[in-house]
Amino acid sequence: MFGSLKRVAAIAAFVALLAAPAGAQDAQNSGYLYNDSHFHLTNYIQKGLTARQYVQMMGRTVKRSTLFGIPLQQTWYLPNSGSYAPTYYLGSDSSLYYYSFTDAVIATEYLALPRDQRDRLDPMITGFNPADMYAADHIRRVLETYPGVFTGIGEFSIHKEFVSSKVAGETASLLNPALDRILDFAGEVGLVVILHNDIDVPFARGNALPIYYTQMRELLLRHPNTTIIWAHTGLGRVVSPEPLQASGPSGERPPNHLELVEQIVADPQLGHVYFDISWDEVAKYAIATPDTVARTATLFDKYPDRFLFGTDVVAPPNIEAGTRVYHLWDDIFARVRPETRQAIAFGNYERLFDAGRAKVRAWERANVPD
């Protein structure tokens, strides 16, 4: 009975937060700079911070944060790089492979924290191969082994510049039924999904739609009951928002990147889809010119509930690594309404991940034996 009353009180508090005026929410977030929807505790050789070190680093700067490793391990292949031990996927020509133990590491780190520190973190499951029909079984097994820990899955990648071709085994695809099985299960459980999928191939040319845009949109439409965050709005280092050739012989041009993003967020069938604006590589496109600053700010103000800030820093040495990414958006945040900035920096994270936590805990109570 008391447990039920506590749940009712928690839900009431959450509803009150959503209904609170912007000034009240500003006060609640006072002293914090942002929530981080995209944070890697460990790197491509599974080294990095402890969760305790990260919470100390968050301090009064980061209010809440996701917590995940990297699902891929870089191989140190002696005939390739000799005595040089690569720590990043661009540091070697040798392959990457899926490293499932990362989920146990994240869970162990999280469970070692005191309760009040755990409440600031949302661990995510990443150690599965999205080209494997058994991937959904791995996710279920992690939830059964570590109930009370995870809020979602990701960041995991389908098409990713320079990475996809290095992964040993089958190449992930938006058309693979294994991915549909993953997203179906995530929707059943309530897991928040952070999915990396480049919208186009590197160095794209011409005036056609980005190659993976239609496939991605069709995938999103197939999973209306799954909360999906499209990481980096589909961009990358060399997957840019504009084709190298802006228009064809007829003078026609493809929709620009912000127009494609708006097509997603404006579609009533895709209300379950969100975008994170993580990674300094994404910010560089948004702040490239006064025009891109103005157009990005306009889009944020038009759809303030569909974007989340994240840093995408990997095992950072200090909090400045994350705040540097945040401040790249200063010119855009200065142009949007205060409530828009609050939503992107704080509110959307708390709305999505609090709902995810509640749904996953309910699924665990119903499906995981005591």
N, C-alpha and C positions, 0 to 999 in steps of 0.2 A: 504493500500500500504506500509506504513512505517513498519507495523508489518511483512509483507512478506519480506521486505528488511532486517529486523533484523534477521529473521529466516535464510535467505540465508547467511548473514554474520556469523551467529553462526555456520552453517554447514561448511562454508569455513574455519573457525577457527579450527573446530574439525578435518577436513581433514588435515589441515596444521600441527596440533599436531601429527597426526598419521604418517605423512611423515617426521617429524622433525628428525634429527639425534639424536642418543642416548645422546650425550653431551648436546644438547639443552633441551631435556627432563629432564636430570639430573639437569640442572640449574633451570628449572621451579619447580622441586620438592625440591630444595635446602632448607635445614633447617627442612624439614619434614622427619619422619621416615617411615610412611606407610599410606595407606588407609585401613580402616577396613571394610571388606565385611561381618562381622558377629558380630553384637553388640546388646546386650539386655539392654534396658534402665531400665526395671523393672524385678522383680523376680517372683517366684511362688506364692506370695501372693499380686502381683501387686504393690509392693513398690519399690522405687529406686530413681533415679535422676530425676531432671527436665531436659528438653532439653537445657535450658540456662546453667545449671550447667555443662552439658556434653560438650557443645561447649567451655566453658571456660577451661574445663579440656583438651580438644583436643589441644588448644593452637597452638604452632608451632611444635607439635609432630605428630598429626594425621591430614592429609590434608582433607580427605573426609571420610564419614562413613555412613553405613546403620543405620537405627533407627527402632527397633522393640521391642515389649514387649515379653511376653511369653503367648501363647494362652491358657495355662492351669492354673487353680487355684487349689492349694492344700486345701482340706477340713480340717477344724479344727473340729474334731469329739470328743467331750468331753469324751465319754466312751472309746475312744481309747488312747488318749494321755493326758487326764486329763487337768490340768492347763497349761501344756506345749503347746505353740502355734507353730506348725511347720511352718518353712519358706522355706523348700526345700522338694522335692518329696521323698527323702530318710529319712526324719525326722518323718514320720508317716506311718502307715499301711492303713490309710483311703484313700479314692479315690481322683482322680483328675477330674475336669470337665472343659469343654470349656468355656472360659470367653470372650465373644464377645466385651464387652465394652473396651477391651484393644485397639481396633482400634480407638475409639473416644478419648481415652487418648492420644495416639501417635499423632493424627491429631491436637488436641488442643494444645499440647506442641509445635509442629512444627509451627503452625500458630501464636503462641505468640512470635516467634523470628523475629528479623528484617531480611529484605530480604537477606543481604549479609551472614548472618549466616545460613539461610535456604538453600542457595546454596551449603553448605558443607555437607548437609544431604540428605539421600534417605530413606524416611519412607516406611515401608513395612506393608502389611495387613496380620495379623496372626489369627484373632479371629473367625475362622471357624472350623467346624468339618469335616475332610476329608472323613469321612464315611457317610456323609449326602448328598444326591442328591441336596439339597438346598444350599450347600456350595457356589457354583458358583454364586447363586443369592445374597448371603451375600456379596461377593466380589464386584459384580456390584453395590449393594446398597451403599457400602462404597465409591466407586468412584463417584457415583452420589451425595452423601451427602457432600463429601469433594473433589471437583475437584481441581486439581492443587497441590495436596499433595503427593500422593503415586506413587512409582516407580515400586513396585513389590509385591510379596506375599512370606511370609516365614520369618523366618524359621518355617516350620511346619513339623510334624513327622508322619511317617507311622509305621515302626517297630523301636522301641527304647528300648534298654535294661532297665529293671526295670520300665519303664514308661508305655509302652503300656498296660500291664496287670492291671495297676491301673486306667486307664481312664474309667469313668462311661459310660455305654451304649455300642454300637457296637464297636468292635475293628477295627481299620483302616486296610486296606489291599491294596497291590499293584494291586490286581485283581478286586477291587471294581469299578464299572463304575462311581461312584461319583468322584473318583480321575481323571479319564479320562475327565470328564466334567469340572473339575477345570482347568486342563492343557490345554484343548481346549480353554476355555475362556481366560486364560492367554495368549495363543498364538494369539488369535484374537485381544486382546487389546495391546499386547506388553509388558506385565508385566514380569519382571525378576522373576524367581522362585528359592527360596532356599529351598531345600527339604532334610530333615533328614531321611535317611533310612539305618539302620544297614545292612551291607552286609551279616551278618550271625547271628546265635543265639549266646547268651553268652556261653562261655566256650566250643566252638565247638571242636569236635574231628574227627579223621578220615582223609581220603584222597579224599573226594568228593569236588566238587565245593561248595563254600559258598551257603547256602540255598537260600538266596534272590537275588543272583547275576543274575541268568537267568531271574527271574521275573522283576527285575529292568531294565535290559537291554531291555527286550521286551516293557516295559512301555516307555522307552526313545525313542525307535524306532517308537512307535505309535504317537509321538508328535514332528515331525521334525521342526515345525514352532515355537516352544516354547523354549526360552532360559532358560535352567535349570542348576542350580549349585547344584551338589551333595555334601552336607555338610559333612565335616570331612573325605572325601573320603570313607565314609561308615563304619568308625571305631568307637570304643567307649572304655569305661573303661575296659570292659572285652570281647569286640568283637575285637579280636586281629588280626594282619595281617597274622599270621601263625596258623594252627591248632595245637592242643596239641599233636597230633600224626602226624609227618611230612610225613610218607609214609606208604603204605599198604604192605601186604605180598609180592606183586609182585615187590616191590621196586619203584613203580610209586608214584609220588607225584602230588597234585593239583598245578595249577599255584599259585605262591606267589602273595601277594596283589598288589605289584607294577606291576606285569605282567597283572593282571586283569584290573588295572587302565589304563595301556597302551593299552589293547585291546579296551577300550572305546575311548580313545583319538585318536587312530590310525584309527578307523573305519570312512570312509568318510560319512557314513550315520548318524553319531553321532557328526557332527561338531557343533551342537547346545548345546552340553553338556560340562560342566566345573566342576572343583572340587575346593572347598575351603579347605585350610589346616589350618582351625581354630581349636582351643581348645588345651590346653597344653597336653591333653591325646593323641592327634594325634602326636604331636611333640616328645613325649617320644619314640614312635615306630621308627620314622625316624632317631633319633639320638642315638638309642640303641647301635649300634656297628659301627666301621669304615666301615664295609661293607654296612650297611643300609644307612649311610651318603653318601657313594660313589654312590650307586645305585639310591638313591633319587635325588642327584644332577644331575646324568646323565639323568634321566627321565625329570627333569625340563628343562635342556638345550635342550633336544630333542623336547619338546613341551612347549615352554615358554609362549605361548598365551592361555594355557588351565587351569592355576592354579591361584587362588587368595588367598592372605593372609587375615586372619581374626583372631580376638582374641577369640571370643566366651566368653568374660567376661560378667558377669551378674550384673547389678547395681553396678559397681565397686566403691570403696571408693576413688580411685585416679588413675592417668594415669599410675602409675607404674604397676598396675595390668595388663594392656595391653602391656606395653613395655616388661614386663617379658616374656610374651608369644612370642613376636617377637624375643627376643634375644635367645630363645631356638633354633632358626633356624640359628644362627650365623655361625656355622661350615658348614652348607650346603650352605648358601648364600655366604660364602667365597670361595666356590669351583665352583660356577656357573659363567657364563659370567656376566659382569655388566648389560648388557641389559636384561638378564633373570631376575635378581633380580628386576630391574626397572619394568619389566612387571608384575611380581607377586605382588610386593609391591604397585604399582601405576597404570600402564598402563591398565592392563586388567580390573580393577575395572572401570576406567573412560570410557573405550570403551563400556563395557556392560551396565553400569548404565546410561551413557549419552544417549545411543541409546534407552534404556528403557524409560527414561524420555520423550524423544521426541515422541516416539510412543504412550505412554499413554496420553500425552497432546493432541496429534492429535485425538486420539479416543474420548477423552472427548469433544473436540470442535465439533465433529461430532455427538455425542450421548447424551450429557448432556445438557438439556435446560438451557438457560441463566436465 
